[in-house]
């Protein structure tokens, strides 16, 4: 399981509603809305 960094839900990568790449890592999302928010400002959701 992976964590949706937008809403903190647990997401099964095989069943994820979407995924995005950022800084060499793949992020998985529970919904298209969370993916859209992440894609608009990924640095806001990724804590380095």
C-alpha distance matrix in Angstrom:
0.0 3.8 6.9 9.7 12.5 15.1 14.4 11.7 9.8 6.2 5.6 4.8 6.6 9.2 10.1 10.0 13.6 14.0 13.3 15.7 16.8 18.3 20.1 18.5 14.8 12.7 11.2 9.5 11.2 11.5 15.2 17.9 19.4 16.6 16.7 20.5 20.6 18.5 20.7 23.8 23.1 20.1 21.8 21.9 18.1 17.5 18.9 20.5
3.8 0.0 3.8 6.6 9.0 11.9 11.9 9.3 8.4 5.7 5.2 6.3 6.7 10.2 10.9 9.4 12.5 12.2 11.0 12.8 13.8 14.9 16.8 15.7 11.9 9.9 7.9 6.8 8.7 10.0 13.5 15.9 17.0 13.9 13.8 17.6 17.4 15.0 17.3 20.3 19.5 16.4 18.0 18.1 14.4 13.7 15.3 17.1
6.9 3.8 0.0 3.8 5.8 8.6 8.4 5.6 5.7 4.7 5.8 8.7 9.4 13.0 12.7 10.5 12.7 12.5 11.5 12.9 14.2 14.7 16.7 16.5 12.8 11.0 8.1 7.2 7.9 9.0 12.3 14.8 15.1 11.6 12.4 15.9 15.0 12.9 15.8 18.3 17.3 14.5 15.9 15.4 11.6 11.6 13.1 15.6
9.7 6.6 3.8 0.0 3.8 5.5 5.8 4.9 5.3 6.2 6.4 9.7 10.0 13.4 12.4 9.3 10.5 10.1 9.6 10.9 13.0 13.5 16.1 16.4 12.9 10.8 7.1 5.8 5.0 6.5 9.2 11.4 11.4 7.9 8.9 12.2 11.3 9.6 12.7 15.0 14.4 12.1 14.1 13.3 9.7 10.7 13.0 15.8
12.5 9.0 5.8 3.8 0.0 3.8 5.9 5.3 7.8 9.3 10.1 13.3 13.2 16.7 16.0 12.8 13.5 12.4 11.2 11.2 12.6 12.0 14.3 15.4 12.2 11.1 7.6 8.1 7.8 9.8 11.7 13.1 12.3 8.5 9.5 12.1 10.3 8.1 11.5 13.4 11.9 9.5 10.9 9.8 6.0 7.3 9.5 12.6
15.1 11.9 8.6 5.5 3.8 0.0 3.8 5.9 8.2 10.9 11.5 15.0 15.1 18.3 16.8 13.4 13.1 12.3 12.0 12.2 14.2 13.7 16.5 17.9 15.1 13.6 9.9 9.7 7.9 9.2 10.0 11.2 9.4 5.9 8.0 9.8 7.5 6.7 10.4 11.5 10.6 9.4 11.3 9.3 6.3 9.2 11.6 15.0
14.4 11.9 8.4 5.8 5.9 3.8 0.0 3.9 5.6 9.1 10.5 14.3 15.3 18.2 16.3 13.4 13.3 13.6 14.0 15.0 17.3 17.2 19.9 21.0 17.8 16.0 12.2 11.1 8.7 8.4 9.7 11.9 10.1 7.2 10.2 12.2 10.2 10.2 13.8 14.9 14.2 13.2 14.9 12.7 9.7 12.3 14.2 17.7
11.7 9.3 5.6 4.9 5.3 5.9 3.9 0.0 3.8 6.6 9.0 12.7 14.0 17.2 15.9 13.3 14.3 14.6 14.5 15.6 17.4 17.2 19.4 20.2 16.7 15.2 11.7 10.7 9.4 9.3 11.9 14.4 13.4 10.1 12.4 15.0 13.2 12.3 15.9 17.4 16.2 14.4 15.7 13.8 10.4 11.9 13.2 16.5
9.8 8.4 5.7 5.3 7.8 8.2 5.6 3.8 0.0 3.8 6.2 9.9 12.0 14.7 13.0 11.0 12.2 13.4 14.0 15.9 18.2 18.8 21.3 21.5 17.9 15.7 12.2 10.1 8.4 7.1 10.2 13.5 13.1 10.4 12.7 15.6 14.6 14.0 17.2 19.1 18.6 16.8 18.6 17.0 13.5 15.0 16.5 19.6
6.2 5.7 4.7 6.2 9.3 10.9 9.1 6.6 3.8 0.0 3.8 6.9 9.4 12.1 11.0 9.8 12.1 13.3 13.5 15.8 17.8 18.8 21.1 20.6 16.8 14.5 11.6 9.3 8.8 7.9 11.6 14.9 15.4 12.7 14.1 17.5 17.0 15.8 18.7 21.1 20.6 18.3 20.1 19.1 15.4 16.0 17.5 20.1
5.6 5.2 5.8 6.4 10.1 11.5 10.5 9.0 6.2 3.8 0.0 3.8 6.0 8.6 7.4 6.1 8.9 10.1 10.6 13.5 15.7 17.4 20.0 19.1 15.4 12.5 9.9 6.8 6.6 6.0 9.7 12.8 14.1 11.7 12.3 16.0 16.3 14.9 17.2 20.1 20.1 17.7 20.0 19.6 15.9 16.5 18.6 20.9
4.8 6.3 8.7 9.7 13.3 15.0 14.3 12.7 9.9 6.9 3.8 0.0 3.8 5.4 5.3 5.9 9.5 10.8 11.2 14.4 16.4 18.6 21.0 19.5 15.9 12.8 11.2 8.1 9.0 8.6 11.9 14.6 16.7 14.7 14.6 18.3 19.2 17.6 19.4 22.6 22.8 20.1 22.6 22.6 19.0 19.0 21.1 23.0
6.6 6.7 9.4 10.0 13.2 15.1 15.3 14.0 12.0 9.4 6.0 3.8 0.0 3.8 5.4 5.0 8.7 8.8 8.4 11.5 13.2 15.9 18.3 16.4 13.1 9.8 8.9 6.2 8.3 9.3 12.0 13.9 16.4 14.4 13.3 17.0 18.2 16.2 17.4 20.9 21.2 18.4 21.0 21.6 18.1 17.8 20.3 21.8
9.2 10.2 13.0 13.4 16.7 18.3 18.2 17.2 14.7 12.1 8.6 5.4 3.8 0.0 3.8 5.9 9.1 9.9 10.4 13.8 15.7 18.8 21.3 19.1 16.1 12.7 12.2 9.4 10.9 11.1 13.3 15.0 18.0 16.6 15.4 18.9 20.7 19.1 19.8 23.4 24.1 21.5 24.4 25.0 21.7 21.5 24.1 25.5
10.1 10.9 12.7 12.4 16.0 16.8 16.3 15.9 13.0 11.0 7.4 5.3 5.4 3.8 0.0 3.8 6.5 8.6 10.4 14.1 16.8 19.7 22.6 21.0 17.9 14.3 12.8 9.3 9.3 8.5 10.4 12.5 15.4 14.5 13.9 17.2 19.0 18.0 19.0 22.3 23.4 21.2 24.3 24.4 21.1 21.6 24.4 26.3
10.0 9.4 10.5 9.3 12.8 13.4 13.4 13.3 11.0 9.8 6.1 5.9 5.0 5.9 3.8 0.0 3.8 5.3 7.1 10.8 13.8 16.5 19.6 18.5 15.4 11.7 9.7 6.0 5.6 5.6 7.5 9.4 12.2 11.0 10.2 13.6 15.3 14.2 15.3 18.5 19.6 17.5 20.6 20.7 17.6 18.3 21.2 23.3
13.6 12.5 12.7 10.5 13.5 13.1 13.3 14.3 12.2 12.1 8.9 9.5 8.7 9.1 6.5 3.8 0.0 3.8 7.2 10.7 14.2 16.9 20.4 19.7 17.0 13.3 11.1 7.6 5.7 5.3 4.9 6.0 9.3 9.1 8.2 11.1 13.3 13.0 13.7 16.6 18.3 16.9 20.4 20.3 17.6 18.9 22.1 24.4
14.0 12.2 12.5 10.1 12.4 12.3 13.6 14.6 13.4 13.3 10.1 10.8 8.8 9.9 8.6 5.3 3.8 0.0 3.8 7.0 10.6 13.4 17.0 16.4 13.9 10.3 8.5 5.9 5.2 7.2 6.7 6.3 9.4 8.6 6.3 9.3 11.7 10.7 10.8 14.1 15.7 14.1 17.6 18.1 15.6 16.5 20.0 22.0
13.3 11.0 11.5 9.6 11.2 12.0 14.0 14.5 14.0 13.5 10.6 11.2 8.4 10.4 10.4 7.1 7.2 3.8 0.0 3.8 7.0 10.0 13.4 12.6 10.2 6.7 5.4 4.4 5.9 9.2 9.6 9.2 11.6 9.8 6.9 10.1 11.9 9.8 9.7 13.4 14.3 12.0 15.3 16.4 13.9 14.1 17.5 19.0
15.7 12.8 12.9 10.9 11.2 12.2 15.0 15.6 15.9 15.8 13.5 14.4 11.5 13.8 14.1 10.8 10.7 7.0 3.8 0.0 3.8 6.6 10.2 9.9 8.3 5.7 5.3 6.7 8.4 12.0 12.1 11.0 12.6 10.7 7.3 9.6 11.1 8.3 7.4 11.2 11.8 9.3 12.5 14.2 12.3 12.1 15.7 16.8
16.8 13.8 14.2 13.0 12.6 14.2 17.3 17.4 18.2 17.8 15.7 16.4 13.2 15.7 16.8 13.8 14.2 10.6 7.0 3.8 0.0 3.8 6.8 6.3 5.5 4.5 6.2 9.0 11.5 15.3 15.8 14.7 16.1 13.9 10.7 12.7 13.6 10.3 9.2 12.6 12.4 9.4 11.8 14.3 12.7 11.4 14.7 14.9
18.3 14.9 14.7 13.5 12.0 13.7 17.2 17.2 18.8 18.8 17.4 18.6 15.9 18.8 19.7 16.5 16.9 13.4 10.0 6.6 3.8 0.0 3.8 5.4 5.4 6.5 7.6 11.1 13.2 17.0 17.5 16.6 17.2 14.6 11.9 13.4 13.4 9.7 9.0 11.7 10.5 7.2 8.6 11.6 10.6 8.8 11.8 11.7
20.1 16.8 16.7 16.1 14.3 16.5 19.9 19.4 21.3 21.1 20.0 21.0 18.3 21.3 22.6 19.6 20.4 17.0 13.4 10.2 6.8 3.8 0.0 3.8 5.7 8.5 10.3 14.0 16.6 20.3 21.2 20.4 20.9 18.1 15.6 17.1 16.7 13.0 12.4 14.7 12.8 9.6 9.5 13.0 12.3 9.6 11.6 10.3
18.5 15.7 16.5 16.4 15.4 17.9 21.0 20.2 21.5 20.6 19.1 19.5 16.4 19.1 21.0 18.5 19.7 16.4 12.6 9.9 6.3 5.4 3.8 0.0 3.8 6.9 9.8 13.4 16.5 20.2 21.3 20.8 21.9 19.2 16.5 18.5 18.6 14.9 14.3 17.1 15.8 12.4 12.9 16.1 14.8 12.0 14.0 12.7
14.8 11.9 12.8 12.9 12.2 15.1 17.8 16.7 17.9 16.8 15.4 15.9 13.1 16.1 17.9 15.4 17.0 13.9 10.2 8.3 5.5 5.4 5.7 3.8 0.0 3.8 6.5 10.0 13.3 16.9 18.5 18.4 19.6 16.6 14.3 16.8 16.9 13.2 13.3 16.5 15.1 11.4 12.4 15.0 12.9 10.3 12.4 11.9
12.7 9.9 11.0 10.8 11.1 13.6 16.0 15.2 15.7 14.5 12.5 12.8 9.8 12.7 14.3 11.7 13.3 10.3 6.7 5.7 4.5 6.5 8.5 6.9 3.8 0.0 3.8 6.7 10.1 13.7 15.2 15.3 16.9 14.1 11.7 14.6 15.2 11.8 12.0 15.6 15.0 11.5 13.5 15.5 13.0 11.3 14.1 14.5
11.2 7.9 8.1 7.1 7.6 9.9 12.2 11.7 12.2 11.6 9.9 11.2 8.9 12.2 12.8 9.7 11.1 8.5 5.4 5.3 6.2 7.6 10.3 9.8 6.5 3.8 0.0 3.8 6.8 10.4 12.1 12.6 13.7 10.7 8.8 12.1 12.4 9.2 10.3 13.8 13.2 9.9 12.2 13.4 10.4 9.6 12.7 14.1
9.5 6.8 7.2 5.8 8.1 9.7 11.1 10.7 10.1 9.3 6.8 8.1 6.2 9.4 9.3 6.0 7.6 5.9 4.4 6.7 9.0 11.1 14.0 13.4 10.0 6.7 3.8 0.0 3.8 7.1 9.1 10.3 11.9 9.2 7.9 11.6 12.4 10.1 11.5 14.9 15.0 12.3 15.1 15.6 12.3 12.5 15.5 17.3
11.2 8.7 7.9 5.0 7.8 7.9 8.7 9.4 8.4 8.8 6.6 9.0 8.3 10.9 9.3 5.6 5.7 5.2 5.9 8.4 11.5 13.2 16.6 16.5 13.3 10.1 6.8 3.8 0.0 3.8 5.5 7.2 8.6 6.1 5.8 9.5 10.2 9.0 10.9 13.8 14.4 12.5 15.6 15.3 12.2 13.4 16.5 19.0
11.5 10.0 9.0 6.5 9.8 9.2 8.4 9.3 7.1 7.9 6.0 8.6 9.3 11.1 8.5 5.6 5.3 7.2 9.2 12.0 15.3 17.0 20.3 20.2 16.9 13.7 10.4 7.1 3.8 0.0 3.8 7.2 8.4 6.8 8.0 11.2 11.9 11.7 13.8 16.3 17.1 15.7 18.7 17.8 14.7 16.4 19.2 22.0
15.2 13.5 12.3 9.2 11.7 10.0 9.7 11.9 10.2 11.6 9.7 11.9 12.0 13.3 10.4 7.5 4.9 6.7 9.6 12.1 15.8 17.5 21.2 21.3 18.5 15.2 12.1 9.1 5.5 3.8 0.0 3.8 5.3 5.4 6.5 8.8 10.2 11.0 12.5 14.6 16.2 15.5 18.9 17.9 15.4 17.6 20.7 23.6
17.9 15.9 14.8 11.4 13.1 11.2 11.9 14.4 13.5 14.9 12.8 14.6 13.9 15.0 12.5 9.4 6.0 6.3 9.2 11.0 14.7 16.6 20.4 20.8 18.4 15.3 12.6 10.3 7.2 7.2 3.8 0.0 3.8 5.5 5.0 6.1 8.7 9.8 10.3 12.3 14.6 14.4 18.1 17.5 15.5 17.8 21.2 23.9
19.4 17.0 15.1 11.4 12.3 9.4 10.1 13.4 13.1 15.4 14.1 16.7 16.4 18.0 15.4 12.2 9.3 9.4 11.6 12.6 16.1 17.2 20.9 21.9 19.6 16.9 13.7 11.9 8.6 8.4 5.3 3.8 0.0 3.8 5.4 5.1 6.3 8.7 9.9 10.8 12.9 13.4 16.8 15.5 14.0 16.8 20.1 23.0
16.6 13.9 11.6 7.9 8.5 5.9 7.2 10.1 10.4 12.7 11.7 14.7 14.4 16.6 14.5 11.0 9.1 8.6 9.8 10.7 13.9 14.6 18.1 19.2 16.6 14.1 10.7 9.2 6.1 6.8 5.4 5.5 3.8 0.0 3.8 5.4 5.2 6.2 8.6 10.0 11.1 10.8 14.0 12.7 10.6 13.4 16.5 19.5
16.7 13.8 12.4 8.9 9.5 8.0 10.2 12.4 12.7 14.1 12.3 14.6 13.3 15.4 13.9 10.2 8.2 6.3 6.9 7.3 10.7 11.9 15.6 16.5 14.3 11.7 8.8 7.9 5.8 8.0 6.5 5.0 5.4 3.8 0.0 3.8 5.5 5.1 6.0 8.6 10.2 9.5 13.1 12.9 11.0 13.0 16.6 19.0
20.5 17.6 15.9 12.2 12.1 9.8 12.2 15.0 15.6 17.5 16.0 18.3 17.0 18.9 17.2 13.6 11.1 9.3 10.1 9.6 12.7 13.4 17.1 18.5 16.8 14.6 12.1 11.6 9.5 11.2 8.8 6.1 5.1 5.4 3.8 0.0 3.8 5.5 5.1 6.2 8.9 9.7 13.3 12.9 12.0 14.5 18.1 20.5
20.6 17.4 15.0 11.3 10.3 7.5 10.2 13.2 14.6 17.0 16.3 19.2 18.2 20.7 19.0 15.3 13.3 11.7 11.9 11.1 13.6 13.4 16.7 18.6 16.9 15.2 12.4 12.4 10.2 11.9 10.2 8.7 6.3 5.2 5.5 3.8 0.0 3.8 5.6 5.3 6.7 7.9 11.0 9.7 9.2 12.2 15.5 18.3
18.5 15.0 12.9 9.6 8.1 6.7 10.2 12.3 14.0 15.8 14.9 17.6 16.2 19.1 18.0 14.2 13.0 10.7 9.8 8.3 10.3 9.7 13.0 14.9 13.2 11.8 9.2 10.1 9.0 11.7 11.0 9.8 8.7 6.2 5.1 5.5 3.8 0.0 3.8 5.4 5.4 4.8 8.3 7.9 6.8 9.1 12.6 15.1
20.7 17.3 15.8 12.7 11.5 10.4 13.8 15.9 17.2 18.7 17.2 19.4 17.4 19.8 19.0 15.3 13.7 10.8 9.7 7.4 9.2 9.0 12.4 14.3 13.3 12.0 10.3 11.5 10.9 13.8 12.5 10.3 9.9 8.6 6.0 5.1 5.6 3.8 0.0 3.8 5.5 5.6 9.2 10.1 9.8 11.3 15.0 16.8
23.8 20.3 18.3 15.0 13.4 11.5 14.9 17.4 19.1 21.1 20.1 22.6 20.9 23.4 22.3 18.5 16.6 14.1 13.4 11.2 12.6 11.7 14.7 17.1 16.5 15.6 13.8 14.9 13.8 16.3 14.6 12.3 10.8 10.0 8.6 6.2 5.3 5.4 3.8 0.0 3.8 6.4 9.2 9.3 10.3 12.5 15.8 17.7
23.1 19.5 17.3 14.4 11.9 10.6 14.2 16.2 18.6 20.6 20.1 22.8 21.2 24.1 23.4 19.6 18.3 15.7 14.3 11.8 12.4 10.5 12.8 15.8 15.1 15.0 13.2 15.0 14.4 17.1 16.2 14.6 12.9 11.1 10.2 8.9 6.7 5.4 5.5 3.8 0.0 3.8 5.6 5.7 7.4 9.4 12.3 14.3
20.1 16.4 14.5 12.1 9.5 9.4 13.2 14.4 16.8 18.3 17.7 20.1 18.4 21.5 21.2 17.5 16.9 14.1 12.0 9.3 9.4 7.2 9.6 12.4 11.4 11.5 9.9 12.3 12.5 15.7 15.5 14.4 13.4 10.8 9.5 9.7 7.9 4.8 5.6 6.4 3.8 0.0 3.8 5.4 5.5 6.3 9.7 11.5
21.8 18.0 15.9 14.1 10.9 11.3 14.9 15.7 18.6 20.1 20.0 22.6 21.0 24.4 24.3 20.6 20.4 17.6 15.3 12.5 11.8 8.6 9.5 12.9 12.4 13.5 12.2 15.1 15.6 18.7 18.9 18.1 16.8 14.0 13.1 13.3 11.0 8.3 9.2 9.2 5.6 3.8 0.0 3.8 5.5 5.2 7.5 8.8
21.9 18.1 15.4 13.3 9.8 9.3 12.7 13.8 17.0 19.1 19.6 22.6 21.6 25.0 24.4 20.7 20.3 18.1 16.4 14.2 14.3 11.6 13.0 16.1 15.0 15.5 13.4 15.6 15.3 17.8 17.9 17.5 15.5 12.7 12.9 12.9 9.7 7.9 10.1 9.3 5.7 5.4 3.8 0.0 3.8 5.8 7.6 10.1
18.1 14.4 11.6 9.7 6.0 6.3 9.7 10.4 13.5 15.4 15.9 19.0 18.1 21.7 21.1 17.6 17.6 15.6 13.9 12.3 12.7 10.6 12.3 14.8 12.9 13.0 10.4 12.3 12.2 14.7 15.4 15.5 14.0 10.6 11.0 12.0 9.2 6.8 9.8 10.3 7.4 5.5 5.5 3.8 0.0 3.8 6.4 9.6
17.5 13.7 11.6 10.7 7.3 9.2 12.3 11.9 15.0 16.0 16.5 19.0 17.8 21.5 21.6 18.3 18.9 16.5 14.1 12.1 11.4 8.8 9.6 12.0 10.3 11.3 9.6 12.5 13.4 16.4 17.6 17.8 16.8 13.4 13.0 14.5 12.2 9.1 11.3 12.5 9.4 6.3 5.2 5.8 3.8 0.0 3.8 6.2
18.9 15.3 13.1 13.0 9.5 11.6 14.2 13.2 16.5 17.5 18.6 21.1 20.3 24.1 24.4 21.2 22.1 20.0 17.5 15.7 14.7 11.8 11.6 14.0 12.4 14.1 12.7 15.5 16.5 19.2 20.7 21.2 20.1 16.5 16.6 18.1 15.5 12.6 15.0 15.8 12.3 9.7 7.5 7.6 6.4 3.8 0.0 3.8
20.5 17.1 15.6 15.8 12.6 15.0 17.7 16.5 19.6 20.1 20.9 23.0 21.8 25.5 26.3 23.3 24.4 22.0 19.0 16.8 14.9 11.7 10.3 12.7 11.9 14.5 14.1 17.3 19.0 22.0 23.6 23.9 23.0 19.5 19.0 20.5 18.3 15.1 16.8 17.7 14.3 11.5 8.8 10.1 9.6 6.2 3.8 0.0
